[in-house]
Structures are given as structure tokens and as C-alpha cells.
Amino acid sequence: MLFAHGFEGSPTGSKPTYMKEALGWDVIAPKMSELGWSIASQTEVLIHHLDKGGFDLVIGSSMGGLAVANASSMRPQAETRLLLIAPAFGLSENWEGMEETGRSAWKTTGERRYTGFELDIVLPWEFMESAEKMSWPIPAHPTAIMHGKFDEVVPISFSRKVAENCENVSLHEIDDGHRMKKSMRFIPEVVSNLIHGTEISSFEISEVVDGDSSNGDEKLEEPKELSPEVSESGDDGGGIENSSNIEQLEAEMKNLEVEIERKKEALKTSKREILSQQKALEKDNLEEEKETLSIEASDAIIKAEEEVELAKEEVEKAIKRADEEEAEAEDARLIAEIEEIEAKEAKADADLAKRKLDQAIKKAELAGKDAEKFTDEIEKEKREDLILERIGQRRGVLDWSKIGANFQGKNPDDLTMINGIDEFTQKKLNSLGIFTYEQISHFDSEISKEINDSLELLPGKIGELAWAQQATTMLKLKGVGKASSKPEEDSGDVITDLSAGQINWTQIGKAGDKKSDELTLIKGIDAETQKKMKVLGIRTFNQISRMDKETAEAVNGALGLMPGRVSKMMWAEQAKKLMEK
């Protein structure tokens, strides 16, 4: 099983723990935020695991359920089934604080703080951008949805909407809230019916919940307490037990002394009663009865005295036992001190051995680092080769009459100069048969969508980044096209094509014939960004140092960076310091 936890969940939460420990399932639960907090990045985490194959069931809770549905729509060829628990369909419209003012402020600043039950993070605007595109996926696999009627976070109406529009989706409505803690016991039955192709109605589940309230708060089985024998054992157990026994004996002694005093008082009372009776007998001249009473009194006195002696003996025995146990406790203390000294010596020896072991491990790690790196590179190449092979098989569905004939012997262009195309994306384009700016310049909206799906990119990425327009610009830079037979350095038309028409060139100046500086020395500028800046005509520290806030935003937009990145990274200030050096 592949389990995707919710926004504030974890791989060790109650649901995956229940499936592992209570149900005995083999569950893989990745950390969903390892690539970021957006639904797009969390979907990518699942796709990485799905591409490996071998999952009978993929389970998603809350936002994890939405990610599972998106992964299913992007990997219809995967052989699996889906269980969605309170899935977060409609994420974009249901996210807290999506009133117009809040959305506008978020979009303007590019950041928004989120404080939840255990989270305090800053979400980029990318979170909402991907949510707007991926809130209503259509699962491509047989799917069961479990959703609480009283869900206070995600309305059950969202799941009803998906179930109504998808034939392969069944909805089980349960009398529960968003966390679904009372309903985890129904998971095995729902999964069994999902896998075997049978149905279980929402009415059946609701009826069970209503009729069996005694089990409504059913919890996972907790570990049993340690036995008395185990709980009482420990390094200092003997000493504690002896001390406790001494205190108990002292308490027994006190109780015996109280009992002796009570019996003495009883004896005095008995004597007084006898004397009173004797006097009465004397008065009545009943000598016989007086003698009888005297005998009984004597017996009572003897018995009481015997009981007092027995009590004294018990006290003496208790004192003796206490003394013996105190001596044993002292012996145990001395033994414990000796063992503590021996333990310290053993620890010192162990620490020395550990240091030697650590040194040996470090040497081994250094020796194996190169081999590990080589192995990782081979594994990466294998994964990439599989993806490229899969994408290459989709070449035949493309309309080459619009794109241009398959690449045949021409010099390939460096497609990474286009914003949004990295080295691996270029490899995927090449596997489809696309090698030149000219081919990309022919992309219309229909072809862009086909290429977008073939490359397995996020929906609408090619159109949003305007690859066709960028390719046209690159052709102009190469001197291809109607406008010019030679590339014109810092051409106004080129700048316009790259969405840089708002750059104030009077403010920053043009590089002209000046030698290009190594712009990657500025934090925030990598090799790809440097290439794009040179295409724009920005090649020197002097130009960057003269950027004001308005010019920085224009350059930010032309490069397709996150809003405000050029200003936040203080490119102008960094350039000034580099010029001083």
C-alpha cells in the first residue's frame, strides 16, 4: 500500500499506524512535503513512487487524497486502485482566507504565513496557482471515497460532485467528522469490496455507526503495561525494596504498640468491673459467686498478660528483621557502588573503542564515496532513460505537418535558453523529435497541449511560459526570420519578445562592447539565469548595480522569476560590492 497523509499529517500518523499495526498491511508512507507544500509538488512525490510500480492500493487522506487523485489522472497506465479518505477536492475555493483582499495580498507579496495545529510555515503563491489548476482531477482508476457527513474542513458536497461525474468512483457517506477516527474500522471492508469489485452502500455504513455507538470511540489497541516483575526490576531495585520493608516493619511496630495499650486499657476496665462485682457480692453475702468471679478474673488477667507477652515477642522479631534487612540493604549499596565504578571503567573502554570504530567508518565512507556517487549517477540515468523511452513512444500522435518535419541531420539548438526548459526537459523534447527553435515556434494552443501532456508537465505549463514566442525570439537572435539576417545586440524587438519592454535601459545603460562579467557570483543568479540575462542585454555588474525598485521588478518579470525575487536577493547591492572588489 502507498499512503499519502494530509497537510498537517505525517508518515507516522494514526491512519498509517492503524493500517500497519492493527491490519498488518505493508504500508509505504512518504513525507508528502519533501518537495514543497503545493499540491503540484506533493503529486510529484506520489508519481515518483507510482513509477516504480508494485502497489495494489493507493490511499490518500485529506490533501493527500487530492494528490492521489491527481497522480491517478497523470498515470492512467499504473495498475492499482484508490481509497480517498475525506479528500480535499475544491482546494482552491475552500482554502481558508480566500476572500478577495486576502487573495490579492498573497498574490502581491508572493508569500503567506500558515499557522495550524503543529505547523508554522510560509506558503508561496505557487501553492494557490497549482491549487487552481489541480483542485478537480478525474481519477483514472477504480476509486472508493470515505467522507464524513459532518466534515467541518472539507464539505462532503465536493466528494458528491466527483462521484456523480465519474462512473469509476463510489462514495461512502459516514456519520463522522474530517479526522474520521471513528470510521477507521470500516477501512478493511471498503478496501475488500473495492479490490474484489463488489459494492457497499453508504446506507449500510451509516446504519452500523448509528446502531453501534458503544464502539464509536474505538481506539487502537494500546500496549499492555509491564508485569510487576519487570516493572520492579532495575539497577537500584533491591535497595528501594529493602527501604520499603523497613518502613513497613516500623509501621507494624507502631500498630502493635497501639494494640498493647488498647489491651492494657481493656484489662484495667475488666479489673474495675470485677472489683465492682466483688463488692456487690460482699454486700449480698454471696461468697460462692464471689469465688467464681475471682477465678474468672484471674483467668482473664492471665490471658491478657499472655497476649501482651506475645505482642512484645512480635515487636522484637520485627525489630530483628528490620535490622537484618537494613544490613542487607547496606551490602547491596556497597555492591552497587562497586558495579558503578566498574561500569564507568567499561564505558571508558567502550568510548575508546567507539572512537576507533568511528575513525574506521570515516575511512570506509571516504573510500566508498566515489563508488556511491557513481552508483547514484547510474541509477539516475536508468530512471531518465525509462522516462525518455516512454515519452519517445508518443512521437506518432503529434501533428508534424504543423510542427515541421522530424529533425534530420540539422544542428540542434540549445533549447535550455528558453525559460522553463531545463536539460532533462530538453532530452524529453529530443526524444519526441523536437530539436530546434523553429519547430517550437510553430506550437499553437492545440499542439502545446499535446506536447505538454506528452512531456508529463503540469497542465498548461507550455502555454503559460510562452515557449513559441520565446523560440521566435531565439530565432531572431540567431538571425533567422524576416526581420533581420543578423542578430542585433540589445535589439528593442528582442527585448519586447522576452517580455522586457518595461526595462528602463536609460536607468541601467547598455553593455555595448564591454566585457561580460561573471554574473553567477551574485547570489540568486545561476548559469541558466545568466544566459537569459545576456539574451536580454544585461551582462555587467555595473548595469545590475544601477537597478532601482521599478527596474528590478521589470527584470524579474522578464526572467520569469518568483515575484520580488530580484529585490529580496538584493542583486543591486551585491553587484556594487563586487565592483568595489
Buried (B, 14 or more C-beta within 10 A) or exposed (E): BBBBBBBEBBBEBBBBBBBBEBBEBEBBBBEBBEBBBBBBBBBBBBBBBBBEEEBEBBBBBBBBBBBBBBBBBBBEEBEBBBBBBBBBBBBBEBBEEEEEEEBEEBEEEBBBEBEEEEEEEEBBBBBBBBBEBBBBBBBBBBBBBBBBEEBEBBBBEBBBBBBEEBEBBBBBBBBBBBBBBBBBBBBEBBBEBBBEEEEBEBEEBBEBBEEEEEEEEEEEEEEEEEEEEEEEEEEEEBBEEBEEBBEEBEEBBEEBEEBBEEBEEEBEEBBEEBEEBBEEBEEEEEEEBBEEBBEEBEEBBEEBEEBBEEBEEBBEEBEEBBEEBBEBBEEBBEEBEEEEEEEEEEEEEEEEEEEEEEEEEEEEEEEEEEEEEEEEEEEEEEEEEEBBEBBBEBBEEBEBEEBBEEBEEEEEBEBBBBBBBEEEBBBBBBBBBBBBBBBBBBBEEEBBBBBBBBBBBBBEBBBBBBBBBBBBBBBBBBEBBEEBEEBEEBBEEBBEBBBBEBBBBEEBBBBEEEEEBEBEBBEBBEEBBBBBBBBBBBBBBBBBBBBEEEBBBBBBBBBBBEBBBBBBBBBBEBBBEBEEE
